[in-house]
Amino acid sequence: MEFGIFTIGDVTPDPVTGTVPTEHERIKATVEIAKKAEEVGLDVFATGEHHNPPFAAPANPPVLLANIAAQTQRIELSTATTLITTNDPVRLAEDYSYLQHLADGRMDLMLGRGNTGPVYPWFGKDIRQGLPLAIEHYNLLHRLWREEDLDWEGKFRTPLQGFTATPRPLDGVPPFVWHGSIRSPEIAEQAAYYGDGFFHNNIFWPTYHTQRMVNLYRQRYEYYGHGTADQAFVGLGGQVFMRKDSQAAWNEFRPYFDNAPVYGHGPSMEDFTKQTPLTVGSPQQVIERTLSFREWAGDYQRQLFLVDHAGLPLKTVLEQIDLLAEDVLPTLRKEFAAQHSPEVPEAPTHEWLVARHEADKDPIPGGGRDSQAFKDREERARREAEESKKSEGATKSDGAGGAGSQG
Amino acid sequence: MKIVAVSASMSESSSSTALGERVLRAVRKRAEESGTEAQVSTVSLRDLAHDLVDMTLTGMPTPRLEEAFAEIESADAVVAITPVYNAAPVGIFTLFWQLFPEGGLQGKPVLLAATGGTARHSLVLDSQVRPVIAYLKGIVLPTTVYAATEDWGAGGGAGSPNARAEAGAAELMGLVCSIRTGVGGPDRAAAAPGTDAEVAEPHRRPDEFDPAQVTPFEQLLNMG
């Protein structure tokens, strides 16, 4: 089980002091936060991608992550999220492979469609095509990392002829991909189809919704034959504000909650903490809340916390990371490890992916011979062949849809 | 048969509460006459006022709103009642339907009722509410029931709120019966007892998160 933090790089006024960090301060603070996470022993640091104020997250996360990789030794670097819709898959393949080399494999990425509609035209894309873009772009990205001399034709970019994306992924093994989605069943289905991970950033969503998305992904992961539903790769979000004394945490965080652009002037903090993963209180309360996620999500592999939100000053954010490392994670690690089924893999590391690749056990998109998906395809092809025989007489069908049908 | 009333009445003693009760009484009576029992429950929007604002801001229904939406989606028919404020339905009534799941009224007859200070607002239901309910795929009945303050002092003759409530209830039950049995109105159902053996379930939205109903990925790939 991995524990880490993720940031969206928002530049939010501190409602208590009225201070607004400059973009420069926010960017430098983000690097400090990542270094702090490494220093205290967190497992993951993930950054968002943004193209508009009030955000100072990188437009291209590998720029920030490469800088952090150079200043850290151990922490896994990731994104939350990389826009699969508006970025050219060729650039994604190349930039993230390059980062993978620089970071010696200490990275992965989370793909998302973004929540800012206006981004599409800024990159010459059609907002009405959000989902088809996500599907075609990832299909190409997946192939660019795995095939050389690629011939490719699609709907959303110029065809490729004998193209090889460079550099090739480290050790010939592409970075692990998490597909992030809040409410699109198609993205959960996409993650399952490829045997990739599924991340639900549930910070604004009630448990019953997140649970259904996770369940959909797990069931379909099994259907595509990548493992049992329990063995699928699930990541969850969460956001916390802690002080040793629970009431002190509530008093200190309340003005931030009440005024934050994303929380404020809506539900009360009492309602919001009940209905979403937001936990305000003592480290012990954060431990209990986080452990409860396992009851409905099953054994999951990655838990990311949002701690630099709502305009909290850097000093407070760094204190939150200390509390997380010192007073929360030791117990969480112990408890999750004690309950974790040995049949369920941990979050993939580069070394794990290399070993899987060498054992010839890479997931087959759409499902290998032993999967229910494969059997259903065969059955469908057989039925279609029979029908065409019946209707056309002697014409022999070659059977529809092999694994993937990505040609 | 299940009828859900959605009431934007702001107090128990308001005229819209009174009109709502009158309409529901007419519906119950009609149901009895056609040999069925109407189970009526009420979703009170006053109780959900804060939840509605919260959902507007967060995009996320509260558990109580989820419950209210599900209650309405499981109904055979809906009766919606609102007071008119400044020539428009009261804001939380409009807000409720603006947050209601798209397509959630599919196949459901919906009877509209409103109260207002003057008869001059009587077309509010037809001009402002009818399009919203139709957008949600509800089948809005031709008759709407509107009661102005002056109506409460007048008799119950033709064109009175009472008469319109009776007419609306008749249309509602007629449509519900034909949808449920698939054979026609209450008269035919009553004339041929037993034909309602196969009673249709109220239409439900497909569950987009059900693994058995998800669009297979190959299909998504090939659409691109």
Contacts between the chains, C-beta under 8 A, distances in Angstrom:
chain1	res1	chain2	res2	distance
A	131	B	220	7.7
A	132	B	223	6.6
A	132	B	224	4.7
A	135	B	220	5.3
A	135	B	221	6.1
A	135	B	223	8.0
A	135	B	224	5.5
A	136	B	221	7.8
A	136	B	224	4.3
A	139	B	221	6.3
A	139	B	224	7.8
A	154	B	224	6.7
A	155	B	224	5.5
A	156	B	224	7.7
A	185	B	208	5.0
A	185	B	209	5.6
A	185	B	214	5.4
A	185	B	215	7.9
A	186	B	214	8.0
A	186	B	215	6.7
A	186	B	217	8.0
A	186	B	220	5.8
A	188	B	214	7.9
A	189	B	214	5.3
A	189	B	215	7.0
A	189	B	216	7.5
A	189	B	217	5.1
A	189	B	220	7.2
A	190	B	217	6.0
A	190	B	220	7.4
A	192	B	217	7.6
A	193	B	217	3.9
A	193	B	218	8.0
A	204	B	58	6.1
A	204	B	59	7.4
A	204	B	60	5.9
A	205	B	60	6.1
A	206	B	60	6.7
A	206	B	63	7.0
A	208	B	66	7.9
A	209	B	60	7.9
A	212	B	209	4.1
A	213	B	209	6.3
A	215	B	209	7.5
A	215	B	211	7.2
A	216	B	209	5.1
A	216	B	210	7.5
A	216	B	211	5.3
A	216	B	214	6.4
A	219	B	211	3.7
A	220	B	211	5.8
A	220	B	214	6.6
A	223	B	211	7.3
A	265	B	57	6.8
A	266	B	53	7.3
A	266	B	54	5.2
A	266	B	57	3.5
A	266	B	58	5.5
A	267	B	54	4.4
A	267	B	57	7.6
A	267	B	58	6.4
A	267	B	62	7.6
A	271	B	54	7.1
A	271	B	62	7.4
A	275	B	60	7.4
A	275	B	62	6.6
A	275	B	63	7.1
A	276	B	60	7.8
A	366	B	217	7.1
A	366	B	218	6.5
A	401	B	218	6.1
A	405	B	218	5.6
A	405	B	221	7.0
A	405	B	222	7.2
A	406	B	221	7.1
